[in-house]
Amino acid sequence: MQFEFPNSIKSDFDGYEILIDFYNKTSNLKFDSIVLNFNNVEWFEANLTAVLGSILSNAQNNFNDIKIENLLDKLNFLLSRNHFLSHFGGLKIQDFYDTTIKYRKFKVNEEKLFKGYLDYELLSRQVLPQMSDLLKKKINESIFEIFSNAVIHGRCQNIFTCGQYYPTQNRLDFTIVDLGKTIKTNVNDYLKNSLSGSDAIKWAIIEGHTTKQGSIPGGLGLSLIREFISKNQGKIQIVSEDGYWEQKKEEETVNNFYQTFPGTIVNLEFNVADTSHYYLSSEVDEENIF
């Protein structure tokens, strides 16, 4: 089977819809050859290789052969620098520009590796807004809760991540993906309801809401990171099953896809033009973000 991607794939509703369509066209294939033709693609946001990689990994688990063809030189260079292509027969080269957050596939028991990856690949970046060491630690813990949630609620086998710094757009995107039990399924099973995908995400992001059983609290773990990104003028996007939710600054947007994605995508977008210096309120007396 051959799949041709369109000219541009971005971290927005349309971009996710293209990738969901690709998943649905390939999900039932077994012992086949899947050819990704990038002949028409001039722009593919590199953080979205976390989504593409999760789909291709699923296809490989079904004993399909993966071929990626006709990449333009610039895109081939980028996807070699972020190490995505090396997972599918391509090269792995050094990122001299220091704009990539490497594509990684983590097993669910690799918590320490994931936390170290967050510190080294994401939170140590000089382009991020200035923040205290304690706040960095709390943001690491907040993002790690997304990883933990995928393991506990999604019951998945792997977590896929990738990020990209876009200097001309003053933003840095970091994407986390799992192919596990979706937010919609978890929430509706817990509430014994039939919420849409977007309404289920809206319920799940409310602080204190969780579908975890027992005495240990749980949820999406987005409270602190949502507050930070809101003040940073950044963006958060969540895709799960047929639902789409986005927070940009303090405004929320919801939508539903025609097709479904068999897991959850969380994309964090940091505004790197932000010149503020952030602390936790417990660290200083002066007014600050927390």
Disulfide bonds with the S-S distance in Angstrom:
none
